[in-house]
Amino acid sequence: MSDGHFAGALLDLDGTVYLGDQLLPGADGAVTSLRDGGVSVLFLTNKAIERRETYCRKLTELGVPADEEDVITSGAMTAQYLATHHPSDPVFVVGEEPLERELEAAGLELTDTPEAAGVLLASMDRRFDYERLSAARRAVEAASTFIATNPDRTCPTETGEIPDCAAMVGAIEGASGRELERVIGKPSQTAIDASMDRLGLAPEQCLIVGDRLETDIEMGNRAGMTTVLVLTGVTDRRTVAASSIQPDHVIDSVADLGSVVGA
């Protein structure tokens, strides 16, 4: 655990900085305080249903100025991973249009023909239905690789949790009998490396703030960051007490981050 002097901060978005289209109280002030204190802030989200420029615009409109260098998404990390390790494999995507655009921007070939798939990529897909599941089952039989953008079961919103990527992965695994081979987003080593490369820092110089134990806190614990759980998303104190994944700090909201940074 750090002594309280940090050079970098990784902040989750949904359930940490905002819920739906509503900024969580005090989030703008918390980010401003970090930046004024010389801490580099990186927003790190497992959601792949929007591209980075959309998140930047949303943050800025909510009063938290951000540009593309301030945001990393699981979609962007997945595009980079596939461009490096599977540059010529056609990708069959179970996911939404912004993820497809992210992959195309990285020079990847997408296919709508399941039997032509070299990679089956699963992500959060609010269009997912029986027809799409049937196509994904055929694609995973043809593909050499089955990966997912992130492992989240649900995503917090202002009206409650909604199914996330793990729901699509579970359906495909159940229909095909094939298990997922790799996850790109938090808490993977890929996400750790991408974040540290962007910040130009070592993990022990950073804290990570998020609302989910098995992604945000697990990633930080694995890397050696100081971990801070907020209770404004999917996790409550009872869940923390019952979990084997323990954060260094638990705070009510990101507005209370000064109690950690100033420790």
C-alpha positions, 0 to 999 in steps of 0.5 A: 500500500502506498504512503498516500503520495500518488502520481497517477489515479485510475478511475472507473466511470459507471458507478464511480464517476457517474450513473447513467447520465448523472454525475455522482455528487462531488465527482467533478471536485474529486477529479479537479483536486487530483489534477490540482495536486499533480496526479495524472488521472486516467478514466478506465472503463470496461464498457465497449458500447461507446468509443473514447470520444463519446466518453470524453464528450460525456465527461466534459459535458458533465463538468469533468474535462477530458480528452481521448488521452484521458480515457481507455476502454475495453474496446480500444484495448481489444482492438489493439490486442487483436491488431497485434496478435490476430491482424489477419483473422476475420472477427465475428463480433457479438457487440455493438456498432461503436465496438465494430468501428473501434476494430475497423479503425485498428485495421481489422477485418470484420465478418458477418459470416459465422463460418468465416470467423477467425476470432469470435469477440463477445461484448455487451450487446443490447441487441442480443437475441436467439438469432444472434446466439445461433450465429455466435455458436456457429462462429465459435465453432469456426474460430481459432480464438474466443475472447471477450472485451470484459468479464462484467456480469452487470453494468450499473445505471441510474435505474439499476443493473443491466446485463453486461458482457458476461451474459453474452459469454455465458450464453455462447459457452452454454450453446457451444460447450466452448469456454472463453479463452481470454478477457481483455479489460479489467482485471487482466494484465493487458489492462494493467499494461495499457494503463501503465503505458498510458500514464508512464508510471509504475503501479505502486505510484498509482491508486485505482478507484472503482465500484466492483471488487472482481474487476477494479479492485482485483486489478489493482491488487494484482498490480500492486496499486492502492485500491479504493472501493466506492459504494455508489455502484454495484458493491455494498459493505456486506458484499465486501465483508463476504469477499476474498477480494479486499480493497485497501480503502472503502469510501462512500463515494469518490467525493471522499477520495481526499481522505485517501489521497491526503492520508 
